[in-house]
Amino acid sequence: MKKTILLFWVVTAFFSCAKQGTITGGVRDTRPPQLDSLRSSPNYVTKFANRYVRLSFDEWVVLKDIAKEVVISPPLTPVPKIVLDKKSVVVDFEGVSLRPNTTYTIHFGTSVRDLHEGNPAQDLRYVFSTGSIIDSLEVEGTVLDALTGKPVELVSVMLNEVLEDSIILREKPYYFGKTDKAGKFSIKNVREGSFRCVAIEEGQTPNLKWNPGTERIGFVDSLLVLNDTFKRAAATIQVFSNQGALRVLDRSATSYGMVRLLWSDLAPESEVRPVNDTLGVKWMVERRRDTVWVWYDFPVERTVVPWSLVTGVGDTTRLRAFSRAEFIARHRLVHGDQVVSGGRSRAVGGVPAVKPSTSLPVRLSTLPFSDPIRWQYNVPIVSVDTSRWRVLVNDTLLFRDFTVWRDSLAPRMIMVKGNWGPGSRIQWQLLPGALTDYYQSANLDTIQYVTQFATEKELGVLSFIMEGLRPGRSYVLELLNGNGRLEERVFKAEEEVKSLVFKDLLPAAYTIQLIEDWNGNGRWDTGNYFEKRQPEPIFIKKLDSLKPNWQLEATISTKKEENKKRGD
């Protein structure tokens, strides 16, 4: 009985003193697993002839993403098995053929992690040689995106002793490494010799071979020579989409009146026309960089039949027969970049589609007073009736002092310029019938705009100096606002230094992009691996924010030592 009473008081005291709360694990473990050298296979061994390698750690570990993280250089076929054995990682070479007198490096990346927190082992590498020496030469460097200048992660950088260009299509390299988040790579324990250095941005299933159709590539212009005198080589490599033969990548002709052709590069100026001119079809061609739109229309009385369009040299596009009457019954001329069909809308040229509305909203835009107004529509505009335009200035005065014209290079766009002053507020009402499109359809709804022109004090000036230009070389200077190209200047350098001024700019954070236009075609061109042609150099500078009533001065140099990082 006494024992029972004593037990009762002990239990009661325990629960009375217990404090409710959440169990915590204390300070989080951030220490990576450490290699236990006494229990591990010796590193940097020569005359290697073992069947396996054991790497033991001071705690329980797990393996993660072996296929992605573990890199063996030179590559081995078949790949050694890598398994866990308690606190050890074992590399099994059973059935693997090793080359004589060769130094191998196994990079484990972040594949070995501790069991509980997932902390990866740091810089885990195992090196051995089947010969009597460990090769100690090294290649290091950085891989950048040729267009943006930003570092590129997980790019395979490869060294080939076979100097034939096409070897990267057929065989794996002798040495290779992977770039980190900073685009840095290091290929160590390389033997003496001359190597061609190539970088490939591989897809989801890397195989250390180049697929020109889907994978970007970069290369070092000259061979890398490593020997007792030059023990380390450094390289900066730009990866780019290889410029192949110009071809049509996509043909879109899903409704009457328009064919869209997407080219692999800058759209050619070759003639685009119907194969059979006796059909009586009329057509209009619109080009914008890599895209061509062919707007067409058949005579009203003709029954449409399947027909073909010449879309390039020796190339034709077969088109389905669509009913013109059905198209006209559904078609509406609207503001923007949408093709309206059957009560729905779909985008042209990658612009998101919007649902058509019988009551179009007022579109407000703020512009420098010196700029013309630009309005774009879903189809080409062929005529404008300004008698159906109602225009108010500053909410009161009926305004007629303006000029309207169509852009010959962009037939879906009209431009408006008037004698309005700084700070003016213009209200536009384009009444039904104000615009007539390519299919002789007029706007059925009133289209409304409000344009607010900035005052001189609300605008700024950008004064720009370019240094290190090559006299006689062509350049393209682009002023960017976000992802949009606001203005472009194409020029040929007469001296090493040139100044340009951009006036009447709205306050914003602008970016300047300078292209060294090697072939003088007025645009940036990518490279070609087989022609040993690098991408055209681009120099990018992000500017401080332009303030109202302010002149911002900026300088950019094409000299590499003065542009350590693009965008600085």
Secondary structure, DSSP 4 states (H G I P E B T S, - for coil): -HHHHHHHHHHHHHHHH---------SPP-PPP-B-TTTSPPSSBSS---SEEEEEBSS-EEE--HHHH-EEES--SSPPEEEEETTEEEEE-TTPPPPTT-EEEEE-TT-EEETTT-PBPSS-EEEEESSSS---EEEEEEEEETTT--B-SSPEEEEESS--TTHHHHS--SEEEE--TTSEEEEEEEPSEEEEEEEEE--SS--SS--TTT-EEEE-SS-EEESSS--EEEEEEEEB-------EEEEE--STTEEEEEESSSPP----EES-GGG--EEEEEEETTEEEEEEE--TTSPP--EEEEEETTEEEEE----HHHHHHH----BSSEEEETTEEEESTTPPP----SSPPPEEEEEETTSPEEEEBSS-EEEE-GGGEEEEETTTEE---EEEEE-SS-TTEEEEEE-PPTT-EEEEEE-TTSEEETTS-B--S-EEEEEEEEPGGG-EEEEEEEES--TT-EEEEEEEETTEEEEEEEEE-SSS-EEEEEEEEPSSEEEEEEEEETT-SSS----BTTTTBPPPPEEEEEEEEPPTT-EEEEEEE--GGG-SSTB-
